[in-house]
Amino acid sequence: MKTHRLINDPSEVKLEEMGGVSSIMRNEKTRIAFLSLLASVSITIMNAVAWLLTGSLAVLAETMHTTLDILVTTITLVAVGVGSKPPDKEHPYGHGKAESIGGLFGSLFIIVTGILIGYESAERLIMRVPFSPDPVAAVVMVIAIIIDLNRSRALKNAAIKWNSRALEADSYHFMSDVAISASVIALIIMGKLMDLLSPGLFNIWGTVLDSLLAFGIVIYFSIIGVRLIRTSIDELMDRTSEDLVRRATTAAMSVPGVLAVKDVKARRVGSMAHIEITIGVSDHLDVSDAHRIADNVESAIKRDVGSSMVMVHIEPMLRERIEKALAGVEDPVLVNVHELNIVNSPSGVVVSMHAVIKSDAKLEDVDRAIKKIESSIKGVVPDARVWVHVEPDKSVINVNEIRDLANAVSSKYGGYVGDVQVINVHDVDVMRVLVYLPPGIDVVTAHNVATEIESEIAKAYSMSHHVIVSVLPRNETPKLNRARVG
């Protein structure tokens, strides 16, 4: 049994809605991304002013970074808008990978910009281009820090509410901007203090400190870029999310009626989680009860992970455990066990089966094998009642015996047995028995004769086999392609 439910993001954005600012502002996820874009534009302008005032390479690096933020935030805005669209005919699993694609492009731009800043930093260090600390730049940086703190907090809250990895990444990204801006302010303050302690000292070391700080920013951006690339590629490649697997497993196990959880597959595409999970339930549930448990598992996962597409597969758990227990039973006289039935009676679980025993086994040997079977099952269900029907093993089919069994039945109806064929296909014996009956017998009686013959053969031979009894009028020459009656 499989069941699934798509939990759509209430902030879904239709493709045609992405064209206007008013429609963007009506959607919380895109509204946060759009306001972040406006903030990036404002901060970039302020950083450009600060760089013109100071000539600092570190400030230039930050200006380049915030300029890149405009592009990255624009990509995020488009990606979040497209990724919020619900599934359609062409995209039945949704559009969440749009956010991953946007993140991939943004992270590549971060690394390229870092390389360019690193090159400029090395060139300025070699040329000893002076760095002039300016209080105006510090004021601009403080304003940038305040803006970044506020938009980072807004992005973080939206990411938690909508379970959006793209917005969460932006939140951490802008928190890193706060740390970088604070470092630039610290450099400016350090320059002023050095000038107060020893005029001209900062002229000597300022360029070195500025370049080192710029190198630090490049390294940091490169690490962030590589991490974002890896995350984006993981999502595009449908890499398993260990966190989602753990949370889905815990949520499913908390549902009453779930005996086990296995084969959990979980991945995240944008803000949408895709989860496939197999749960073990009791063998004795009817379809409605099993479906109810599956629904409860979906609801539990939804509460924990948020927007999700969940597929629940149900397997009877007790049968699997009993079959594994029986597979581990070893005894010299035991050939195999088949016809396993598990019944939940008012007095407890009843486990019945047919045990094929070697024909030369003594009763004491049979009793030992049955006790092993009972012990293995009670290890799984301590209070189970175990019923075992013993069958002798007949590994070699005797064609004459098959003919005699068939004749004993057909002769009661005035018939006789013709050709008997036995072939083995993949360890399964296939028997074909031709039976000739009086032509006046009706088809219902002919069917009953065929069924009775098959039953008698099944009693005599307990190994895997397949019996075909073809009934023909006794005055007609048998044809091998004659259709079977019964």
C-alpha positions in Angstrom: 0.0 0.0 0.0 1.3 3.4 -0.9 -0.1 6.8 -0.1 1.2 10.3 -0.6 0.2 13.8 0.2 1.6 17.1 -1.2 1.7 19.8 1.4 1.8 23.0 -0.7 3.5 26.2 0.5 0.7 28.7 1.2 2.9 31.3 -0.3 2.7 29.8 -3.8 3.5 32.2 -6.6 2.1 31.8 -10.1 4.5 32.5 -13.0 2.5 35.4 -14.2 2.6 37.0 -10.7 6.4 37.4 -10.8 6.1 40.4 -13.1 4.8 43.0 -10.8 6.1 44.5 -7.5 2.7 44.5 -5.9 2.3 40.8 -6.5 5.8 40.1 -5.1 5.0 42.1 -2.0 1.8 40.1 -1.4 3.9 36.9 -1.0 5.9 36.7 2.2 8.8 34.8 0.9 9.3 36.9 -2.2 8.6 40.1 -0.2 11.5 39.3 2.2 13.8 38.6 -0.8 12.7 41.8 -2.5 13.3 43.9 0.6 16.7 42.3 0.9 17.5 43.3 -2.7 16.6 46.9 -1.9 18.9 46.7 1.2 21.7 45.4 -1.0 21.4 48.3 -3.3 21.4 50.8 -0.4 24.4 49.3 1.2 26.3 49.1 -2.1 25.8 52.8 -2.6 27.0 53.6 0.9 30.1 51.3 0.5 31.0 53.0 -2.8 30.9 56.4 -1.0 33.1 55.0 1.8 35.6 53.6 -0.7 35.8 56.9 -2.6 36.5 58.6 0.8 39.1 56.2 2.0 40.6 54.3 -1.0 40.7 51.2 1.2 41.0 47.9 -0.5 39.1 46.2 2.3 36.2 48.7 1.7 36.5 48.1 -2.0 36.3 44.3 -1.4 33.1 45.0 0.7 31.8 47.2 -2.1 32.4 44.5 -4.7 30.8 42.0 -2.3 27.6 44.1 -1.8 27.5 44.7 -5.5 27.5 41.0 -6.0 24.8 40.8 -3.3 22.5 42.7 -5.7 23.0 40.0 -8.3 22.8 37.1 -5.9 19.7 38.6 -4.1 18.0 39.1 -7.5 18.7 35.5 -8.4 17.3 34.5 -5.0 14.2 36.5 -5.6 13.5 34.9 -8.9 14.5 31.4 -7.6 12.2 31.7 -4.6 9.4 32.9 -6.7 9.7 30.1 -9.2 10.5 27.5 -6.6 7.2 28.4 -4.7 5.1 27.5 -7.7 3.0 24.3 -7.1 3.5 21.1 -9.1 2.0 21.1 -12.6 1.7 18.7 -15.5 5.3 19.3 -16.7 6.8 19.5 -13.2 4.9 16.9 -11.0 7.5 17.1 -8.2 7.3 20.9 -8.0 9.8 23.7 -9.0 12.0 23.6 -5.8 15.2 23.0 -7.8 14.9 26.5 -9.1 16.3 27.7 -5.7 19.2 25.2 -6.0 20.0 26.5 -9.5 19.9 30.1 -8.3 22.2 29.2 -5.4 24.7 27.5 -7.7 25.0 30.6 -9.9 25.3 32.9 -6.9 28.0 30.8 -5.3 30.0 30.8 -8.6 29.9 34.6 -8.7 31.1 34.8 -5.1 34.2 32.7 -5.9 34.9 34.7 -9.1 34.6 38.0 -7.3 36.9 36.7 -4.5 39.6 35.8 -7.1 39.4 39.3 -8.6 39.7 40.9 -5.1 42.6 38.7 -4.3 44.4 39.7 -7.4 43.8 43.4 -6.7 44.9 42.9 -3.1 48.2 41.3 -4.2 48.8 44.1 -6.7 48.2 46.9 -4.2 50.5 45.2 -1.6 53.3 45.0 -4.2 52.8 48.6 -5.3 52.4 49.8 -1.6 49.3 51.9 -2.4 48.5 53.8 0.8 45.3 53.3 2.8 43.6 56.3 4.5 41.3 55.6 7.4 38.3 57.9 7.4 35.6 58.2 10.1 33.0 58.7 7.4 33.7 55.2 6.2 33.2 53.9 9.8 29.8 55.6 10.0 28.7 54.1 6.7 29.8 50.6 7.9 27.8 51.0 11.1 24.7 51.8 9.1 25.4 48.8 6.9 25.8 46.6 10.0 22.4 47.8 11.3 20.7 47.1 7.9 22.3 43.7 7.6 21.3 42.7 11.2 17.7 43.5 10.5 17.4 41.8 7.1 19.3 38.8 8.4 16.9 38.4 11.2 13.9 38.8 8.8 15.4 36.2 6.5 16.0 33.8 9.4 12.4 34.2 10.6 11.0 33.6 7.1 13.3 30.6 6.6 12.1 29.0 9.8 8.4 29.7 9.0 8.6 28.4 5.4 11.4 25.9 6.0 13.3 27.6 3.1 16.9 26.6 2.7 17.5 29.5 0.2 16.4 32.1 2.7 18.2 30.5 5.5 21.5 30.6 3.5 20.9 34.3 2.7 20.4 34.9 6.4 23.7 33.4 7.4 25.4 35.1 4.4 24.3 38.6 5.6 25.3 37.8 9.1 28.8 37.2 7.7 28.6 40.6 6.1 28.1 42.0 9.6 31.3 40.3 10.7 33.2 41.6 7.7 31.9 45.2 8.1 32.9 45.1 11.8 36.4 44.0 10.7 36.7 47.0 8.4 35.6 49.3 11.2 38.1 47.8 13.5 40.8 48.5 10.8 39.7 52.1 10.6 39.8 52.5 14.4 43.2 50.8 14.5 44.5 53.3 11.9 43.4 56.3 13.9 44.9 54.9 17.1 48.2 54.2 15.3 48.3 57.8 13.9 47.7 59.1 17.4 50.4 57.0 19.0 53.0 57.5 16.2 52.2 59.8 13.3 53.0 58.1 10.0 53.0 54.6 11.5 49.8 53.6 9.8 51.2 54.8 6.5 53.9 52.2 6.9 51.7 49.3 8.0 48.3 50.3 6.8 48.6 48.9 3.3 49.9 45.6 4.8 47.0 45.4 7.3 44.5 46.4 4.6 45.7 43.8 2.2 45.8 41.1 4.8 42.2 41.9 5.8 41.3 41.8 2.1 43.0 38.4 1.7 41.0 37.2 4.8 37.8 38.3 3.2 38.7 36.5 -0.1 39.4 33.3 1.8 36.2 33.6 3.8 34.2 34.2 0.6 35.8 31.3 -1.2 34.9 29.0 1.7 31.3 30.3 1.7 31.2 29.9 -2.1 32.5 26.4 -2.2 30.0 25.4 0.6 27.1 26.9 -1.3 28.2 25.2 -4.5 28.4 21.8 -2.7 24.9 22.4 -1.1 23.4 23.4 -4.4 24.9 20.4 -6.3 23.8 18.0 -3.5 20.2 19.2 -3.9 20.4 19.0 -7.7 21.8 15.5 -7.4 19.1 14.5 -4.9 21.6 13.7 -2.2 20.1 12.1 0.9 19.5 14.4 3.8 20.7 12.7 6.9 18.8 15.2 9.0 15.6 14.6 7.2 16.0 10.8 7.5 16.5 11.1 11.2 13.6 13.4 11.7 11.2 11.4 9.5 12.2 8.2 11.3 11.6 9.7 14.7 8.3 11.2 13.6 7.1 7.9 12.1 8.1 5.8 15.1 6.0 8.1 17.4 2.8 7.1 15.6 0.8 4.3 17.3 0.7 1.2 15.3 4.1 1.6 13.6 6.2 -1.3 14.7 9.3 -0.5 12.7 10.7 2.1 10.2 13.1 1.2 7.4 14.3 2.1 4.0 13.9 5.9 4.5 14.8 8.0 1.5 14.8 11.8 2.1 16.0 14.8 0.1 15.3 18.5 0.0 14.5 20.4 -3.1 14.3 24.1 -2.3 11.9 24.5 0.6 10.1 21.2 -0.2 11.1 17.9 1.3 10.6 14.7 -0.6 10.4 11.7 1.7 9.8 8.0 1.0 9.4 5.8 4.0 8.6 2.1 4.7 6.8 1.3 7.9 6.2 -2.1 9.5 2.7 -2.7 10.9 0.8 -5.7 12.3 -0.3 -8.4 9.9 -3.8 -8.3 11.2 -4.8 -4.8 10.2 -7.5 -4.3 7.6 -7.0 -1.8 4.7 -8.7 1.1 6.4 -6.7 0.8 9.6 -3.4 0.5 7.7 -4.3 3.5 5.6 -5.2 5.5 8.8 -1.7 4.7 10.2 -0.1 5.8 6.9 -2.1 9.1 7.2 -0.9 9.6 10.7 2.7 9.0 9.7 2.3 11.7 7.0 0.8 14.1 9.5 3.6 13.5 12.0 6.3 14.1 9.3 4.5 17.2 8.2 4.5 18.7 11.7 8.2 18.1 12.0 9.7 18.9 8.6 7.1 21.3 7.2 6.3 21.5 3.5 6.6 17.9 2.2 5.8 15.4 -0.4 5.6 12.1 1.6 5.2 8.6 0.2 4.5 5.9 2.8 4.8 2.2 2.0 3.3 -0.3 4.4 4.7 -3.8 5.1 3.3 -6.4 7.5 5.9 -6.5 10.1 5.1 -9.7 12.1 5.2 -12.0 9.0 8.6 -10.7 8.0 10.0 -11.3 11.5 8.5 -14.8 11.7 9.8 -15.6 8.2 13.3 -14.5 9.2 13.1 -16.6 12.4 12.0 -19.7 10.4 14.9 -19.1 7.9 17.3 -19.5 10.8 16.0 -22.9 11.8 18.4 -25.7 11.0 17.7 -29.4 11.4 18.9 -32.5 9.5 15.4 -33.8 8.8 13.7 -30.4 8.0 13.5 -29.8 4.2 11.4 -26.6 4.1 8.4 -24.8 5.6 5.6 -23.4 3.5 1.9 -22.5 3.7 2.7 -20.0 6.5 -0.4 -18.4 8.0 -0.7 -15.9 10.9 -4.1 -15.5 12.5 -4.9 -13.0 15.3 -7.5 -15.0 17.3 -9.3 -13.7 20.4 -7.0 -15.9 22.5 -3.8 -14.7 20.8 -1.7 -15.1 17.7 -1.9 -18.5 16.0 1.0 -19.4 13.6 0.3 -22.4 11.3 2.4 -23.9 8.6 3.3 -27.1 6.7 6.8 -28.5 7.4 8.3 -30.9 4.9 10.3 -33.6 6.6 12.6 -36.2 5.1 10.7 -39.4 4.4 13.2 -41.6 6.4 12.9 -39.5 9.6 11.8 -41.0 12.8 9.1 -39.5 15.0 11.7 -38.4 17.6 13.5 -36.6 14.8 10.3 -34.9 13.7 9.5 -33.8 17.3 13.0 -32.2 17.6 12.5 -30.3 14.4 9.1 -29.0 15.4 10.4 -27.9 18.8 13.0 -25.9 17.0 10.3 -24.3 14.9 8.2 -23.4 17.9 11.2 -22.0 19.7 12.1 -19.7 16.8 8.6 -18.3 16.5 8.2 -17.8 20.3 11.3 -15.8 20.2 9.4 -13.3 18.1 5.9 -13.8 19.6 6.3 -15.3 23.1 2.6 -16.1 23.5 2.0 -17.5 20.0 0.4 -20.9 19.5 2.3 -22.8 16.9 0.6 -25.4 14.7 2.7 -27.5 12.4 1.4 -29.9 9.8 4.1 -32.5 8.9 4.5 -33.7 5.3 6.9 -36.3 4.1 9.4 -35.3 1.5 9.1 -36.7 -2.0 11.9 -35.3 -4.0 11.5 -37.6 -7.0 8.2 -37.7 -8.8 7.0 -41.2 -9.8 5.0 -40.9 -13.1 3.3 -44.2 -12.4 2.1 -43.0 -9.0 0.8 -39.8 -10.6 -1.1 -42.0 -13.2 -2.5 -44.2 -10.4 -3.7 -41.1 -8.4 -5.4 -39.6 -11.5 -7.0 -43.0 -12.5 -8.4 -43.5 -9.0 -10.4 -40.2 -9.5 -11.2 -40.4 -13.2 -12.4 -44.0 -13.0 -15.3 -42.9 -10.7 -16.7 -40.9 -13.6 -16.1 -43.5 -16.3 -12.8 -42.0 -17.5 -9.2 -43.0 -17.8 -5.7 -41.3 -17.8 -3.8 -40.8 -21.0 -0.4 -39.1 -21.3 1.5 -37.9 -18.2 4.4 -35.5 -18.7 6.7 -34.0 -16.0 9.3 -31.4 -16.7 11.4 -29.3 -14.3 11.7 -25.5 -14.8 13.9 -23.6 -12.3 13.5 -26.2 -9.6 9.7 -26.3 -10.1 8.1 -29.5 -11.3 5.5 -28.9 -14.0 3.1 -31.9 -14.5 0.6 -32.3 -17.3 -2.0 -35.0 -17.1 -4.4 -35.9 -19.9 -7.7 -37.3 -18.6 -10.4 -38.8 -20.9 -14.0 -38.7 -19.7 -17.3 -39.6 -21.4 -18.3 -37.0 -23.9 -21.7 -36.5 -22.3 -20.2 -35.1 -19.0 -20.9 -31.4 -18.5 -18.2 -28.9 -18.0 -18.9 -28.3 -14.3 -18.3 -32.0 -13.6 -15.2 -32.0 -15.8 -13.9 -29.1 -13.8 -14.5 -30.9 -10.5 -12.7 -34.0 -11.7 -9.7 -31.9 -12.7 -9.6 -30.1 -9.4 -9.9 -33.4 -7.4 -7.0 -34.9 -9.3 -4.9 -31.8 -8.7 -5.7 -32.0 -5.0 -4.7 -35.7 -4.7 -1.4 -35.0 -6.4 -0.8 -32.0 -4.1 -1.3 -34.3 -1.0 1.2 -36.8 -2.3 3.9 -34.3 -3.4 4.7 -31.4 -1.1 7.6 -29.9 -3.0 7.1 -26.9 -5.3 5.2 -28.0 -8.3 2.5 -26.9 -10.8 -0.2 -29.3 -12.1 -2.2 -29.0 -15.2 -5.0 -31.5 -15.8 -6.5 -31.4 -19.3 -9.9 -33.1 -19.6 -10.9 -34.4 -23.1 -13.7 -36.5 -24.5 -12.6 -40.1 -24.5 -13.5 -40.8 -28.1 -11.3 -37.9 -29.3 -7.6 -38.2 -30.1 -5.7 -36.0 -27.6 -4.0 -32.8 -29.0 -1.1 -31.2 -27.2 -2.4 -27.7 -27.7 -5.8 -28.6 -26.3 -7.0 -25.9 -23.8 -7.3 -27.0 -20.2 -10.7 -27.4 -18.6 -10.7 -26.6 -14.9 
